[in-house]
Amino acid sequence: MVTLTRRRMIQAGTVSVGSLAVWPTAVLLTDPHLAVVGAGPGTTLESTFARGSGRYSRMHEAAPWATVVRSDLAQGKRGREDRRVGLATVVQVSDLHVTDVQNPMRFEYLDRYNSTGHRPQELLNVQGTAALVGRINALTGGPATGRAVDAVMSTGDNTDNQSGNELEWLLTLLAGGTVHPESGAADDFEGVAASGLDEYWQPDSETTDRYKRLGFPHVPDLVKASTAPFEAPGLAVPWLLTMGNHDVVANGMLENLNYVRDWSTGGRKVFSAHCDATVRLAARLDAVKAGDDVGSLIDTVARAGQTRTVQADERRLPYTGAEFVRLLHEVRFTGAGPVGHGYDLDAGSDRLFYSRRIAPRVVAISLDSTNQAGGIDGSIGRTQRDWLLRALAEAADDYVVVFSHHPSWAFDNTARDPRTPDDDRFDGGQLAAILHDHPQVLAWVNGHSHNNKIRPHWHRDPKRSFWEINSASHVDAPQQARMIEIATNSDGTVSLFTTMIDSDAPARTSYDDLSLSSLASMYRELAHNDPARADRSGAPVDRNTELLLADPLGRVSAV
């Protein structure tokens, strides 16, 4: 059963309920006890953003999204809002894709073949991520429980090209400090946005291009502004990281062989290529498999296409798992903590998973679902499976939330991982069975798909059911994060409240304003107007929700 909850908004007087046409069995509840508690600005319970009609449209504030009560796995009991006790509040961010757009190992030239090689908004990714951090810092508490944020969890694809400089930018954004999103030649931008080529948006130029013919604006000096240093405040609450495929393999799909390192740090970059080899490369990458080596094909494309000399930069060298963990333990990246942000210092590239308590009765388990053999999808190895069983046994008396990058439906990359070549791999169905065997697991939270989707995982024993919460990215529209509040209703049920939040960038800005907040606003606007855009916000049942479960641990007093 699906029930839409009408909530009292702080600034908005009404709630859009057009989704009732999609969910004809929905019932509107008007219980005043369901009013928002402690909802600061920026949650979609208050308002959200939308684009207008037309090929290219400016953004505007839009009506808030109602909360959908989902009783797929348990029935809610009347009066639970008066008995509710908040146990933890977590903000999930996913697929930040902090991007060095000048990296020579990028495939922008394949965009016309697969529509995924180039995003015009990536130019302003770092500024957009800073605005998301600002929004999280401004949150005063969960809208359902009022409980302050206990932790932020990033569920992978933290960087885009797995380059060392991207990792430094990411960690500075989260810990605080000076971010300088520049690479290669100082004061000489060598990315496609200043290439003069018609196939890419040239914001600084008055000359027409493929994007301007779609309505994209002329924004003088935008490229220079995109690489200017700025001060990032860092997150004000503890933050944890989970690994994604873009954090362990090149472009999120290619095993890190010698050609990847050579192209990443080298002095040549393919800007445009239209030949048979380009078509073959696009087809290979669309169906990439673990172990694929496309180095010779890239060289063929480079010889046939428009390849330019750029400034080589060793800072773009792909980082290893061990280097990732080492940086997380550096004092300059501690920020609001915890030290290591989940990872033990002695963890190597083959042990990028952990368990951490985030609240007195709630444990977070972060899995490494990546596969360094390549391929975009995930799985876990036997060593990690065995560790997971031990971690779940140790948390038998706690509520558990499992985090990974890959969702269950993209958990089928069972090729042998070169880090643990003797390990069998376990797919999404096998992992779900493990979680069913441990009733304290309330949810499996993940990303990767760049879409909002929430799935119930039913079990004949109600206490062994759990929810899978899959959240959109912050690089593609709608560019949102998700608050997850865990609450016991003290009546044999547990509620998980999920609430989408936007960055603190304004809805629209003047194109002659190149301030940090203005650049973040353009980042959102460009994403919503990307020619390859799709509606990734999900249905109402995938966004703001109350997810009900049978309480596997019984009643819990206030903590």
N, C-alpha and C positions, 0 to 999 in steps of 0.2 A: 504494500500500500504506500502511496506517496501523498503527503499532506503538505500544502504550502502554508507557512506560518506568516501571518501579517505582523510586521514589526513596527513599533513606533520609531520613526526616524528623527534624528536630531535637527536636521535642516530641511529635509524633504518631507512634504506633506502626504505624499502618496507613494505606493509601491506598484510597479508595473506587474500586472498579473496576466499578461498576454500569453504566458506559457501555459495557461489553463487549456488553451486550444490544443496543446501538445499532450497534456496530461488530463484527459477528460474526467478521470475518477478523482481528481484532487478535491480536497475539502479545505476551505479557508477557516482557520482558527482565529478568534479575536480576543483570546484571553489576555487581559492587560498585564498579567504577570510575565508574559513573554516579551516585554519591552527590552530594548537594548540596554545593557549595563556596561558602562565604561568604554563605549565605542568611540575612539578618537577619530579625527579626520583621516580619510584615506581608505577606509573599508568600503566595500561595495554595498554594504547595508545602508550607507549614507548617499552615495552617488558613484557613478563610474564614468567612463569616457566612451565616445562613439564617433565614428566618422560620418560625414554627410554623404549624400549621393553624388554620383559623377565619377569620372575616371580618377581624379585626384581631389581629395576633399580635406578641408581643415577639420580638426577635432573639436568636440564640444562636450560639455558635461551632460550626462544622460541619467535617466531614472535609475534608482537603486535596484539591486537584485534581492528578491525575497529569499528567505530561508526555507528550504524544502525539508520536511521531516520524513525520513526514510525508515520505514518499519519492515523492510525486506527480511531482516534477520531476527527482529524482536519487536514486540508491541510496547509502545510507550504507555505509562500509567499517569492518570490525571494527578495534577498537583505536584509533579516531579520538579517543576521549576522552584518550588519552595524548599525542596529537600536537597537540591543539587549542591554538590561540593566539587569545586574545581581542583583537579589533581596535578595538571600540567598544562602549560600553553607553549606551543612550539610554532615558530614561523618557518615554513618550508619555502626555500627558494630553489629553483631548478634551472639547469641549462642556461647559466649566465653567459657562457660563450665569450668571455673576455678576449678581445680579438686584436691582434696586430695585423691590420689590413695591408701592411707593406710586406708581409712575409712572402718570399718567393715560392714557397711550397703550396700556395693556394691555387684553386682551380676556378677562378672567376671566369676564365675563357670558355668554360663548359656550360655556362648559364643558359645559353640559348638551346642547349640540347637536353638538359635535365632540370632547369629552373631552380637548382639548389646551389649553384656555384657562387652566387653573388647576391648579397643583400645590401641595398643602398644604405640602410640604417646602421650597418656595422661600423661605419666611419665614426659614429657617436656612441658606440657601445660602452666605453669606459665612463663617460659622463652619465649615461642612462643608468648604469649600475650604481653610481654614486647617489643618484636620486632615489633609488630603491632603498639603499642603506638609510638615507634620511627619513624616509617614510617609516621604516621599522623602528628607528630611534624615537619617533614621535608617538608611537602607539602607547596608550595608557593602560591597556589591559585587554583581555579577551572580551568580546562583546556579549557572550553568553554567561560567563562566570565572573568577569572582572579580574581574573587572576593575571598578574603581570607576566610578561614573556619570560619563560625559563631559559630558552635556548633558541638559536637559529640553526637550522640544518640545511645545507646545500646538497642536493641530491645529484651531483655530478654534472659533467660537461661544464666544469668551472672555467676552463679555458677552451679556446677554439682550435688552435693549431699545436697544442701541447708544447709550446715554446717557453723557454726559461723566462723571457721578458714578460710574457703574458702572465705567468705565474706570479712574478714579482708585482705586477700591477694589481692582480686579483687580491693578493694578500695585503697589499697596502690599502686597497679600498676597504677591506674588512677590518684591518687592525688600526688604520689611521696613519696619516703621513702624507708626504708629497708624492703625487702620482704624475709621472711625465710620460704620456702615451706616445712616445716617439721612438723610432728605431731606424737603423740604416744611416743614411747621410743626414747630418745635422742641418736643419733649416732647408732641406730639399726633399719634399714629399715624393715618394716613389711608388705610390699605389695607383690603382686604376682610376680613382676619383680625380686625378690630375693628369691623366694620360692623354687627353685630347681625343680619345676614341669615342665614336658615336654610340657604341654598344653599352657604355657605362654612363651613369649620371655624373656630369661635370658641374658641380654646384657653383664653382667660382666663375665659370665661363659664361658669357652671354650667347655663345654659339649653341645652336640646337643640338640635341642628342635624342637617343631612343626614349629616355625617361622624360625629358622635357616635353616631348611630343605627347606624352601621357599626362602632362600637367605638373610635373615636378618643378619646383621653383628654382630661380636663380638666387643664390645666397652668397654674395661676395665675401671672400676671406673665411669661408667656413672650413676649408681644409686646414688652414693655419690654426684656426681656433681649436680644431679637433685634436691637435697635437700639443697644445699649450699645457704647461704644468699647472696643477691646482692642488689645494689642500683637501684631503679626504678626512672626515671626522672619525671614520671607523665605526663599527657596531658598538653599541653601548651595553649589549648583553652577550653572554657566552655564545660562541659559535663553533659548529662542527662541520666537517666536510666529508662527503662520500665521493668516491671515484666514478667517473663516467668514461665512456669509450673515447671521447675527445681528449681525455686526460692521460691516456696510456698508449694510444696508437695514432699515427699521423692522419690528420683530417678525420679522425674518428673511425677510420676503417682500415688503414694500411699498416702492416707490421713494420716496425722501425728498422729497416735495413739500411745499408750504407747510402743508397741513393737518396733516401729521405733526409738523412743528416746533411748530405752534400747540398741538396737543393735548399734546405731550410736556412743554412748559414752562408750560402754561396752568393756570388755576384751576378747572377742572371735570373731574369724573371720573364715568364711567358705572359704577355699582355693580351694577345689575340691569336687565335689559330682556327682556321676553317679548312680542314682537309680530311681525308679518309681516316687518318690516324686519330684525329680528334673525335670523330664519330665512334671509332672503336674504343677509345679511352673512356668516353662517356658511358658507353654500354657496359664496359668492364666494371666501372665504379658503381653503376646502378645495381649490378648484381654481384658486388664484390664478396669474395669468400675468404675465410681465414687462410693465410698463407699466400695470397695473391701477390705477385711481384710485377708491378707495372712500370718499373724504372726504365726499361728500354723503350717502352711505348711513350713515356713522357719525353725521353730524349728525341724520339722521332717527331713528336709534335713540336718540340722546341726548334728543331731544325727547319721545319716547314712553316712555322708560324712567326709572329712578330715577337721576337725575344729581345729584350733590352738589357743593357748592363746596369746593375744597381749596386749600391754599397753593400758589401758583405758585412755580416754582423753575427759574431759568435754568440751573442745573447739570445739568438733565436734557436739555439741548439735544443732539441727535444729533451725534456727532463725525464729522469727515471723515477720510479716509485720511491727509491731510497732518497733521492734528492728532494722529492716532494715532502717527505716526512722530515728530513733535516731542516728545510726552510721553515716548516711549521713550528719547529722548536726554537727558532732564533728569537731572541728577546724582542727584536724590532717588530715581529709579527705576532706577539702574544696578545696584544690588544686587551679585550675584555676577558680573555681566557676561553677555555682552560689551556694550559701549556700543551702544545701539540695538537690541540683541537680534535682530540679523539684518539690520535695515533701514538703508539709507544715509540720512543726514539730508536729502539733496537729493531723495529719492524723494517723489513726489507721490501723489495719489489714483489715478493711472493706472499706478503702478509699485510695487505692493505684493508683490513677489516678489524672491527673492535666492538666492544660493549661498554656503555657509559651510563651512569645514573644521571638523569636530568631533573629529577624531582624526588622527594622522599619515597614515593611509591611507584615511580615510573622509570623504566630502563629503556634506553635506545640502543638498538643493535644496528650497526652499519655494515652492510655487506659490500664486498668488491665483486660486482657482477661482470667486470670487464674481462676480455680475453686478448692477451697480447699477441696471439696468432693473427689478429686482424679480424675484419668483419664488424658490422655496426651493432650486432645484437649481443646478448649476454648469456651467462650461465655461471655456475660456481663449481669449483673442483672438490674432490673428495676430502682433501685436507681442510678446506674451509667448511665443508658440510659437517665434518666431525667436530670442528671447533664450535660451530653453531649449535650442535646438539648439547655440548657441554655448557655453552653460555645460556641456553634456554633452561637447562636443568638448574643452574645457579640462580636464575631469576624466577624460580617456580612460584615464589610468593609475591611477586611484583607484577604490575601491569607492564606489558612489553609492546613497543612499537618497533617494527623492523623497517629499516630504510635501505633502499638500493637505487641504483640509477635506472636499471631496466625493469619494465613492468612484466607481468607474467606472460603476456602475449608476444614479447620480444626476448624471450629467455630460452632461445633454442640454438645458440651458437656453441655446439658441444665439441668443436675441434679441440685437440690437445693444446693447452697453453704452454708456450716454451718456458715459462717460469716454473711450472710443475708438470713436466712432460709425462710423468708416470700416473698422474691423477685422472681418473674418470671424471666426466663432467655431468652435472645435474641440471635438468631443465626446469622451466617454470612450474610444470605440473608436479614434479617431484619436490620442489621447494614448498609449494602450497600444501602438499601432503604433510610435510614436516611441521609446518605452522599449524595445521589442523590438529596435529598430535599434541600440541602444547596450548591448552585453553587460555593461558594468560596472555597470548598474543591477541591484541585488539585490532591491529591494522598493519598492513604492508604499504608503505608510502614510497613513491618512486616518480621518475620523470621520463626523459628520453623521447617520448612521443611528441612533445611540444603541444599537447592537447590536454584539456581538462576532462577527466573521465573517472568515475567512481563505480567500482564493481563489488557486489556482495559475493563472498565466498561461503556458500551455505554448507552446513554439516548437519547430519540428523540429530546430533547432540548439540543443542543451541549454544552451549558454552564453548564449543569448538569452532564456531563460525567466526569469521573476521571480515573486515573491509579492506579492499585495495583502493588506495587513493593515488591517482595519477594526475600530475599537475603540469600545466603549460610552462613554456620557457619564458625567459625574460629577454629573448632576442627577437622572437616573432610575436606578432600581435596575438593576444591582448596585452602581453608584457605585464603579467601579474605574479604575485606570490600568494601563498595560502597560509592563513592562520589555522592551527589545529588545536582545539581545546579538548582535553580529556576530563570528563566529569563522571563521578558516581552519582546516581540518582537516589541512593540509599533505599532502594525498593526492589533490588534484584536485577536492575538494569544499569547499563553504562551508556552515556551519550558521548559521541565524538562530534564536535561542532567544527565545521570547515567554513572559513570565510575568506573570500578573495580580497586582496588589497592591491591598490595601484601605487606607483611611485609618487613622490611628492612634487613631480614636475607639473606645471600648469597645463591646462587643456590646450592652449594655443599661445603663440608668442609672435612677436614681430621678427621678420627675417633679418632685420638690421641689429637685433639684440643678440649678441654672441656670448652672453653670460652663461655660467654653468647651468643654471636652471632652465635657461632658454634652449641650450643644446640638448638637455635631457627631454624637453618637450618636443623638440624636432625629432629626437630618436623615436619617440612613441608615434608621432605623426607619420614618419617615413615607414615604419613597420606596418601601420594600418593601411598604407597605400602601396606597399610592395606589389608589383604586378603578379608575383607568384603567391600572393596572400591567399589564405583559406580561413574559414571561420573555425578557430581553434579554441574558442571560449567554452565549448561544450553546451549541453542542455542544462536547464535549471537544476536537474538532479545531480549534475556533476560539479556544481559550483558552491553556492552557499547552502549548507546542509546541516541537519542534525541526524547523525547516523546512530541508530539504536542497536544495542547488543545485550544479550544476557550477561549479567555480571559474573565472570568466572571465579572471582575471589570473595564474593559476598559484600556486605555493607562495609563502608570505610568511614571512619570519623574524619572531621576536618583536619587538614594538615597545612 
